[in-house]
Amino acid sequence: MSGGASSERKIQPEAYAVARGRWMVVAAVVADHEGVRLTAVQYAGGGETRAGLELIRARRLSCYLAQVAAEISQHALANVSRLTRKTIREHVRWVEDARGDGDGPLSIELDALTAEIQLRLASRAYAAARRELEGARRLAAQAGAAPPPLLSALDPELDAMLSAIARKEDAQAAWRRLCDQTEAQLAAVEAGQGAALLGRAASEGPPDADPS
């Protein structure tokens, strides 16, 4: 079920704004990855029973990643996504069960999505901190005071962004290797099936001539 935001206790506007910003990043990453409409992932008012398989999978991944990668609480997620907390729990449980022990294809896929989400969030945090610092420097200059140092004040945000870049490169490299292996396996299967068909045709010989 979905569309339960009206039954969920509302959160404070400040917390809602933070959660909504993080949720929009998660939804955008997953929608692009799954090839579904962004708004259909962001706002689940249409109901899970009427959603296609691709959209249901996107919503499941989004709910899981919203909590794991973006650190959005279940309560806040219910407010910004229009999903009920019951549906969110079911989606998260589905992903956890499907992920299993954490070393399969889904785990590699989730790691790549997590890295992308966290890099986007870190980049946004760095940009916001830089804007705030530049504003403080302008005010200090207008007042004739010494401006705060630019780089050292941004060290935490910059370090977080650089770490996120490194994690994304590693995670996406693993995901690309998995995709390449899967494509190679599919190509081998198709080649084997083609060879089997040719061998069967050769063993059966040419078709009998039409007596007419």
Secondary structure, 3 states (H helix, E strand, C coil): CECCHHHCCCCCHHHHHHHHHHHHHHHHHHHHHHCCCHHHHHCCCCCHHHCCHHHHHHHHHHHHHHHHCCCCCHHHHHHHHCECHHHHHHHHHHHHHHHCCCCCHHHHHHHHHHHHHHHHHHHHHHHHHHHHHHHHHHHHHHCCCCCCCHHHHCHHHHHHHHHHHHHHHHHHHHHHHHHHHHHHHHHHHHHHHHHHHHHHHHHHCCCCCCCC
